[in-house]
């Protein structure tokens, strides 16, 4: 082989070797970065609130005097129909003696009440609570029915009658609730109640719902606020929510979490939190990629979402943004976009 051919072959090998090392040289001089485009989403303001399931249509029966139930035909959770016999009562059995037992000891003696600061006016308003007078009234005016009959279809959600035992006057003897009328009552803080209006759509979830999501609408808003006993900081307002699809899985007393839609949907430009940095003057910024170098772009952020933040000024949806701004040391950094050209 002639010297010229050998020289030419060596030159080709050298050129191929250099070409093979060029990508490695470029990679060492450039930072590989992930990138993204700012994303428009449709955002809807929502107010989060907690509360419980209640029966919108229920009936409770209270007894005016203590009685003994001779028989009780229903139990808690039973389904009943209108006209069904719930319990039979003995209106005369030991009624006067039971009445004495049902009166709190503090109310049996007017002199004791006066010693505790109860005015004569109050005593006259509520009458004489001595056992003797109440015994006389009970004998003269027995008003206890002999039977309790359901006036509506529903479920027994409270029963405070036991056979051959006196009932309590402080609780309903029986309560029937219509499961088809179940609604939610949630508490909304005073700072957010102005955003809520009757007719706003609501999504309701709860630990007892088995993963089910119920839809509803705001039915009414209480005109009165009261102190939240849990936080002891903020007044709250009760909001009644009509559930559009109640079923047998709901139970009165279940805890609920409600998301109340509080405004029309609007477009919002967003970027992930990792793309945003903040300087010593609290100015927020991102790094854009222009050509093969980074450029700092100051932005103005708005509402904070779960995984992203709203950008109200400084970006368009066509800008190429570095996903993780912490990788960049400053403007002018040479970068290679991952996935581009591969």
C-alpha positions in Angstrom: 0.0 0.0 0.0 1.4 3.4 -1.0 2.1 6.1 1.6 -0.6 8.3 0.2 -3.3 5.6 0.7 -2.1 4.9 4.3 -2.2 8.6 5.0 -5.7 9.0 3.6 -6.9 6.0 5.6 -5.5 7.4 8.8 -7.2 10.7 8.1 -10.6 9.0 7.6 -10.2 7.1 11.0 -9.3 10.4 12.7 -12.3 12.2 11.3 -14.7 9.3 12.3 -13.2 9.3 15.8 -13.7 13.0 16.2 -17.3 12.7 15.0 -18.0 9.9 17.5 -16.8 12.1 20.4 -18.7 15.3 19.4 -22.0 14.3 21.1 -20.1 13.5 24.3 -18.4 16.9 24.2 -21.7 18.6 23.6 -23.4 16.8 26.5 -20.6 17.8 28.8 -21.0 21.4 27.9 -24.8 21.4 28.0 -27.3 20.6 30.8 -30.1 18.2 29.8 -33.4 19.5 31.1 -37.1 18.5 31.0 -39.4 21.2 29.6 -43.1 22.0 29.4 -45.5 24.5 27.9 -47.8 26.5 30.2 -51.2 24.9 30.3 -54.6 26.4 30.2 -57.2 24.7 32.4 -60.8 25.5 33.2 -60.9 26.5 36.8 -64.0 26.7 39.0 -63.9 28.3 42.5 -65.0 25.8 45.1 -65.8 26.1 48.8 -65.0 23.0 51.0 -67.3 22.3 53.9 -68.0 19.5 56.3 -71.3 18.5 58.0 -73.7 15.5 58.3 -76.6 13.7 56.7 -80.0 14.6 58.2 -83.6 13.7 57.3 -85.4 16.5 55.6 -88.7 14.8 56.4 -89.1 13.2 59.8 -91.7 12.7 62.5 -91.0 12.5 66.3 -93.5 11.6 68.9 -93.0 13.0 72.5 -94.9 11.9 75.5 -96.1 14.6 78.0 -95.9 12.2 81.0 -93.9 9.1 81.8 -95.5 5.8 80.9 -94.8 2.1 80.7 -94.9 0.5 77.3 -96.8 -2.8 77.5 -95.4 -3.8 74.1 -93.0 -2.3 71.5 -93.3 -3.6 68.0 -90.4 -1.9 66.2 -86.6 -1.6 66.7 -84.0 0.9 65.5 -83.5 0.7 61.8 -86.8 -1.0 61.0 -88.8 0.1 57.9 -92.4 1.0 58.7 -95.4 2.0 56.7 -98.0 4.7 57.4 -100.7 3.3 59.8 -98.4 0.6 61.3 -98.6 0.0 65.0 -95.4 1.0 66.7 -96.1 0.5 70.4 -98.8 0.0 72.9 -98.8 2.0 76.2 -100.4 1.7 79.6 -101.5 5.2 80.3 -102.5 4.6 84.0 -99.9 2.1 85.3 -98.0 3.9 88.1 -98.3 7.1 86.1 -98.1 9.5 89.1 -95.2 7.7 90.7 -93.3 7.6 87.4 -94.0 11.3 87.0 -92.3 12.1 90.3 -89.2 10.2 89.2 -89.1 12.0 85.9 -88.9 15.4 87.5 -85.3 16.5 88.1 -84.5 16.8 91.8 -83.5 20.4 91.4 -87.0 21.2 90.1 -89.0 19.6 92.9 -88.7 22.4 95.4 -89.3 26.0 94.7 -87.4 27.1 97.8 -84.3 25.3 96.4 -84.7 27.1 93.1 -85.0 30.5 94.7 -81.8 29.9 96.7 -80.1 29.3 93.3 -81.2 32.7 92.0 -84.3 31.6 90.1 -86.7 34.5 90.1 -90.3 34.3 91.4 -91.4 35.3 87.9 -89.7 32.3 86.3 -91.2 30.0 88.9 -94.7 31.4 88.2 -94.1 31.1 84.4 -93.2 27.4 84.6 -95.5 26.6 87.5 -95.1 24.7 90.7 -92.9 21.6 90.2 -93.5 19.8 93.5 -94.3 16.2 93.1 -97.6 16.5 94.9 -99.0 19.0 92.5 -97.8 17.1 89.5 -99.3 13.9 90.9 -102.6 15.7 91.2 -102.4 17.1 87.6 -101.6 13.6 86.2 -104.6 12.0 87.9 -106.9 14.8 86.8 -105.7 15.0 83.2 -104.4 11.7 81.9 -103.3 12.5 78.3 -101.2 9.5 77.3 -102.5 7.6 74.2 -102.8 3.9 74.4 -101.1 3.3 71.0 -98.4 5.0 68.9 -99.1 4.6 65.2 -96.8 5.6 62.3 -98.1 8.6 60.4 -95.7 8.1 57.4 -93.5 5.6 55.6 -89.9 5.6 56.7 -87.2 4.2 58.9 -87.1 4.1 62.7 -84.2 6.4 63.5 -84.8 6.7 67.2 -86.7 4.5 69.7 -86.8 5.4 73.4 -89.4 2.9 74.6 -88.7 -0.4 76.4 -91.3 -2.8 77.5 -92.2 -2.6 81.2 -89.7 0.3 81.8 -90.6 4.0 82.1 -89.7 6.3 79.2 -87.7 9.5 79.4 -89.5 12.8 78.8 -86.3 14.5 77.5 -86.2 12.3 74.3 -88.7 11.4 71.7 -90.5 8.1 72.3 -90.0 7.3 68.6 -88.7 9.1 65.4 -89.4 8.0 61.9 -87.3 9.5 59.0 -88.0 9.4 55.3 -84.7 8.1 53.6 -85.7 9.6 50.3 -85.6 13.0 51.9 -82.0 12.8 53.2 -80.1 16.0 52.8 -76.8 17.4 54.0 -76.2 20.2 56.4 -72.7 21.6 56.2 -71.0 24.5 58.0 -69.4 27.2 55.9 -67.0 29.7 57.4 -68.0 33.4 57.6 -65.1 34.3 55.3 -66.5 32.1 52.5 -70.3 32.3 52.9 -70.6 35.3 50.7 -69.5 33.1 47.7 -72.4 30.6 48.3 -75.8 31.1 46.6 -78.9 29.0 46.5 -78.8 26.7 43.5 -75.0 26.2 43.5 -74.1 22.6 42.5 -72.4 20.4 45.1 -70.5 17.1 45.2 -70.8 15.2 48.4 -68.5 12.4 49.7 -68.1 10.6 53.0 -66.2 7.8 54.7 -69.4 5.9 55.0 -70.4 6.2 51.4 -68.3 3.3 50.1 -66.6 5.5 47.5 -69.8 6.8 46.1 -70.2 10.5 45.2 -73.6 12.2 45.4 -74.6 15.3 43.6 -76.8 18.0 45.0 -77.6 21.7 45.1 -77.6 24.4 47.8 -81.2 24.5 49.0 -81.1 27.1 51.7 -78.6 29.2 53.7 -79.2 30.0 57.3 -79.6 33.7 58.1 -77.8 33.2 61.4 -74.1 32.5 62.1 -72.8 30.9 65.2 -69.4 30.1 66.8 -67.6 27.0 65.6 -67.1 25.0 68.8 -64.3 23.0 67.3 -62.0 25.8 66.1 -63.4 28.4 68.5 -62.1 31.0 66.1 -64.5 31.5 63.2 -68.2 31.9 63.0 -69.9 29.4 60.7 -73.2 29.3 58.8 -75.4 26.2 58.2 -76.0 25.4 54.5 -78.6 22.9 53.6 -77.9 20.8 50.5 -80.6 18.8 48.7 -79.2 15.5 47.5 -80.5 14.7 44.0 -79.8 10.9 44.2 -80.2 9.6 47.8 -80.3 5.9 48.2 -80.2 3.2 50.9 -76.4 3.7 51.4 -76.9 7.0 53.1 -77.6 7.0 56.8 -78.7 9.8 59.1 -75.7 11.1 61.0 -73.1 10.2 58.4 -70.2 12.8 58.2 -69.9 14.4 54.8 -67.4 16.5 52.9 -68.9 18.8 50.4 -67.4 20.7 47.5 -69.7 23.6 46.6 -69.2 25.3 43.2 -69.0 29.0 43.9 -68.6 30.6 40.5 -68.4 30.1 36.7 -65.5 28.2 35.1 -62.8 30.4 33.7 -59.6 29.7 31.7 -56.4 29.8 33.8 -52.8 29.5 32.6 -50.7 27.3 35.0 -47.2 25.9 35.5 -46.0 23.3 38.1 -44.6 24.6 41.3 -41.2 23.2 40.5 -40.8 25.5 37.5 -41.1 28.7 39.6 -38.3 30.3 41.6 -38.2 33.3 43.8 -35.3 35.8 44.3 -34.2 37.7 47.3 -36.7 40.5 46.5 -39.6 38.0 46.4 -39.9 38.4 42.7 -41.1 35.1 41.1 -39.6 33.9 37.8 -39.2 30.9 35.5 -36.5 30.0 33.0 -37.4 29.9 29.4 -35.4 28.1 26.7 -34.5 30.3 23.7 -32.3 28.6 21.1 -30.0 26.5 23.3 -29.7 28.9 26.2 -31.9 29.8 29.2 -33.5 33.2 29.8 -35.0 34.3 33.1 -38.6 35.6 32.8 -40.3 37.3 35.7 -43.9 36.4 36.2 -46.9 37.2 38.4 -48.6 34.3 40.1 -52.2 34.1 41.2 -54.2 31.2 42.7 -52.4 28.2 44.2 -53.8 24.9 43.1 -53.0 21.3 44.3 -50.0 20.7 41.9 -49.7 23.9 40.0 -49.9 27.7 40.3 -51.8 30.2 38.2 -49.7 32.6 36.1 -51.5 35.9 35.6 -48.7 37.8 33.8 -45.4 37.1 32.0 -46.0 33.9 30.1 -47.9 32.6 27.0 -48.9 29.0 26.3 -46.2 28.9 23.6 -43.2 29.6 25.8 -40.8 26.7 26.5 -40.3 26.5 30.3 -37.7 24.5 32.2 -39.7 22.1 34.3 -37.3 22.1 37.3 -35.8 25.6 37.7 -33.5 24.5 40.5 -31.3 22.8 37.8 -30.4 26.2 36.3 -27.8 28.5 37.8 -28.8 31.6 35.8 -29.6 33.0 32.4 -27.4 32.0 29.6 -27.0 28.3 30.7 -26.5 26.0 27.7 -29.2 23.3 27.7 -30.4 20.4 25.7 -34.1 19.6 25.8 -34.8 16.0 26.7 -36.7 14.2 24.0 -36.2 16.8 21.3 -34.8 15.4 18.1 -34.6 11.9 19.6 
